[in-house]
Amino acid sequence: MKSGVGVGIASFRSSSPEAKSLRNELYALAKKRQRAKIDEHTYELRARIFDSFGEDAFRVELRRSNNWPEWHPKIRSDSDKEQAANT
């Protein structure tokens, strides 16, 4: 990973409902990247699956995206939608 920082942020029992839900979300994210708006910035969220001692492990990347239009409805905040409705 170039210029990256790795951080472990959680630990779940693999059989817990939280772990199953997180794995499902990460598998879906590995198939199709997503975008998220945080404050005034748009980020691209992607996951990659790799093998770690015979089990699937995930690398999740959050990258700032400059090529996603700010007007796109998937990333508009509620206040942006209200302003657009009033114009």
N, C-alpha and C positions, 0 to 999 in steps of 0.2 A: 504494500500500500504506500503510495507516494505521499509524503508530507501528512500522514494521517496519525490519528491517535486512537488507540483501541481502549475501550472502556467496557467493563462488565457492570451492568446496572441492576440485574435481578437474578434470582435463583428460585426455581419452582420445582416441585416434585413432578416428574415427567407424566404421572398419571392424573395430576390435578386438572380441574376444568380450566383454570387459567392457562396452564401450559398447553393444553390441547387447543384452546382458542388462539393463543399466540402462534403456535406452529401453523395452524390453518391460515392465519393472516400472513405469516412470513412466506409460506408456499405460494399464496396468491400474489404477494408482492414480488416474488422471484419471477413469476410469469409475466407480470405487467407492472411496470413502475408507476408510481403515483406522484402527485404534486400536492403540496401543502402551502398555505399562506400563513406565515408567522410574522406578526407585526405587519410591516409594510413590504416584506420580502417574500418571494416565492422560492420554494425549495423543491428539489426532486428527491424522492425517497425511493431507493431501490435495494433489493436484497439478492444475495448470491448464496447458493447452497454448495457446501463442500463436505468432504468426508473427514470425520475426526474419530479415529479409533472405531471404525465400522458404523458410526451413527451420523445422521445428517447434522451439520452445524451451519449456522447462518452468519454471513457478513452483511451488515446493514449499513448503507451509506446515505448520508444526508448532504446534498450538494445545493448550493445556491444556484438558481436558474435565472438567467437573464433573457432567455428566448421565449418565455411563456407570456402571452399577452395579459396585461393586468385587467383587461375588461372581461376575461373569460369567466362565464357564470359559475364554473366549478370552484373558483378561488375567490369570489367576491365575498366580502364580509357583509353582515347585515346592514351596517351603516351605509356601505356602498350601494346596496340594493335599494335602500330607502331614498337615497339621493337620486338614483336613476329613476325611481318611480315618480319623484316630485318634479322632474324636469320635462 
